[in-house]
Amino acid sequence: MTAPLIGAKGRAEETRPAPRVPVGELVFALLMLVVGVLALIGAFGIHVPVGIQVGPTVFPIAVSALLIAVAASVVVTVLRGHRAEPDDGEDIDPDAKTDWLTLAKIVGALIVHMLLIDAIGWAPAAAVLFGLVAWSLGARRWWLGFLIGLVVALAVQIVFGGMLGLSLPWGPAFGWLGGMF
């Protein structure tokens, strides 16, 4: 509790500490705003065939606009001094240190994934990503991560690459499967 001070008009006033802007929340909100703007710019770069009324840009533009609106409102809210309240149900240790080795492994897995997409195809590269992240996070049966990743990636590949026609390379191992869709 702060001690009251006598103000210029002779009334007791409480002093409050100057509001601190939560830097972490502000940086996150600004990063999301940048991601939304970049996604919107990228959405307008998608090739739309002539004569199509509802093309492949509708969903990315809607998601980008929503991301920009939400991120902008969070920036304004943070600058007004509102802080996020942790959920009572969260089981976190605020004093825990960041596990930089695990973070580096996951970033490395993402880089490996990007390098493998063209070489072996999207589904096998996604399976490698899934397995490496499971291993990085300490999965006991790490090999199961690769198998589950392959099943999920093939399902996504078939639905989005085969049935919806998105550009997900099948790769040499599953090129035969691409001809079926």
C-alpha positions in Angstrom: 0.0 0.0 0.0 1.3 3.4 -0.9 1.3 6.3 1.5 -1.1 9.2 0.8 0.4 12.5 -0.2 -1.2 15.9 0.2 -1.9 17.3 -3.3 -1.9 20.9 -4.6 -5.5 21.4 -3.5 -4.9 20.1 0.0 -6.5 16.6 -0.6 -4.9 13.3 0.2 -3.9 11.5 -3.0 -2.4 8.1 -3.4 0.8 7.8 -5.5 1.0 5.0 -8.0 4.1 3.7 -9.6 4.4 4.6 -13.2 2.8 1.9 -15.4 5.3 -0.5 -16.9 4.8 -1.8 -20.4 5.1 -5.6 -20.4 7.9 -5.8 -23.0 7.4 -9.5 -23.7 3.7 -9.2 -24.4 4.3 -6.1 -26.5 7.1 -7.8 -28.6 4.9 -10.9 -29.1 1.9 -8.7 -30.2 4.1 -6.7 -32.6 5.6 -9.9 -34.0 2.1 -11.3 -34.7 1.2 -8.0 -36.4 4.3 -8.3 -38.6 3.4 -12.0 -39.4 -0.2 -10.9 -40.3 1.1 -8.1 -42.6 3.6 -10.5 -44.3 0.9 -13.2 -44.7 -1.4 -10.6 -46.3 1.3 -9.5 -48.7 2.0 -13.2 -49.5 -1.7 -13.8 -50.1 -1.8 -11.2 -52.8 1.1 -13.0 -54.5 -0.8 -16.2 -55.0 -1.6 -17.0 -58.6 -5.3 -16.9 -59.3 -6.5 -18.4 -62.6 -8.5 -16.1 -64.8 -12.3 -16.3 -64.4 -12.4 -17.8 -60.9 -14.7 -15.9 -58.6 -13.6 -17.5 -55.3 -10.0 -18.4 -55.6 -7.2 -19.7 -53.4 -6.6 -16.2 -51.9 -9.9 -15.9 -50.0 -8.9 -18.0 -46.9 -5.3 -16.5 -46.6 -6.6 -13.0 -46.9 -9.3 -13.6 -44.2 -6.9 -15.2 -41.8 -4.3 -12.5 -42.4 -6.9 -9.7 -41.8 -8.1 -11.5 -38.6 -4.5 -11.8 -37.4 -3.8 -8.2 -38.1 -6.9 -7.0 -36.3 -6.3 -9.2 -33.2 -2.6 -8.3 -33.0 -3.4 -4.6 -33.3 -5.9 -4.8 -30.6 -3.5 -6.6 -28.3 -0.8 -4.0 -29.0 -3.3 -1.2 -28.1 -4.4 -3.1 -25.0 -0.8 -3.7 -23.8 0.2 -0.1 -24.4 -2.8 0.9 -22.3 -1.2 -1.0 -19.4 -3.3 -4.1 -19.3 -1.4 -7.3 -18.5 -2.4 -10.8 -19.3 -3.4 -12.8 -16.3 -2.1 -16.3 -16.0 -4.7 -19.0 -16.0 -5.1 -20.6 -12.6 -5.1 -24.0 -14.2 -1.7 -23.6 -15.8 0.9 -25.8 -14.2 4.0 -23.7 -15.0 7.1 -22.8 -13.1 7.7 -19.1 -13.6 11.2 -19.5 -12.4 12.1 -22.3 -14.8 14.9 -21.5 -17.2 14.6 -21.9 -21.0 15.9 -25.2 -22.3 18.0 -23.7 -25.2 19.3 -27.1 -26.3 15.7 -28.4 -26.9 14.8 -25.2 -28.7 17.9 -25.5 -30.9 17.0 -29.1 -31.8 13.5 -28.0 -32.8 14.8 -25.1 -34.9 17.3 -27.5 -36.5 14.4 -29.9 -37.2 12.5 -27.1 -39.0 15.6 -26.3 -41.1 16.0 -30.0 -42.0 12.4 -30.2 -42.9 12.7 -27.2 -45.3 15.8 -28.7 -46.9 14.2 -32.1 -47.4 10.8 -31.0 -48.9 12.1 -30.8 -52.5 14.5 -33.7 -52.2 12.2 -36.4 -50.7 8.7 -34.9 -50.8 6.5 -33.2 -48.4 5.1 -36.2 -46.5 8.4 -37.9 -45.7 9.9 -34.5 -44.8 7.0 -33.8 -42.4 7.5 -37.3 -40.9 11.1 -36.5 -40.3 10.1 -33.2 -38.7 7.5 -34.8 -36.5 9.9 -37.5 -35.4 12.7 -35.1 -34.7 10.5 -32.8 -32.6 9.2 -35.8 -30.6 12.8 -36.9 -30.0 13.7 -33.3 -29.0 10.9 -33.1 -26.5 12.0 -36.3 -24.9 9.7 -39.0 -26.3 10.6 -42.4 -24.9 9.6 -44.2 -28.1 11.0 -41.6 -30.5 10.7 -44.0 -33.5 7.0 -44.0 -33.0 7.0 -40.2 -33.7 8.4 -40.9 -37.2 5.6 -43.5 -37.9 2.8 -41.3 -36.6 4.3 -38.4 -38.4 4.3 -40.3 -41.7 0.6 -41.4 -41.3 -0.6 -37.9 -40.5 1.6 -36.4 -43.2 0.3 -38.8 -45.8 -3.3 -38.0 -44.8 -2.6 -34.3 -45.1 -0.8 -34.9 -48.4 -3.7 -36.8 -49.9 -6.3 -34.4 -48.8 -4.6 -31.1 -49.5 -2.1 -32.1 -52.2 -4.1 -34.7 -54.0 -7.8 -33.8 -53.6 -7.5 -30.0 -53.2 -4.6 -29.6 -55.6 -2.3 -27.6 -53.4 1.4 -27.7 -54.3 2.8 -30.2 -51.9 5.6 -32.2 -53.7 5.0 -36.0 -53.6 8.7 -36.8 -53.8 10.3 -39.9 -55.3 8.9 -42.3 -52.6 5.2 -41.3 -53.0 5.1 -40.0 -56.6 3.1 -43.0 -57.6 0.4 -42.0 -55.1 0.2 -38.5 -56.6 -1.0 -40.0 -59.9 -4.1 -41.6 -58.2 -5.5 -38.2 -57.2 
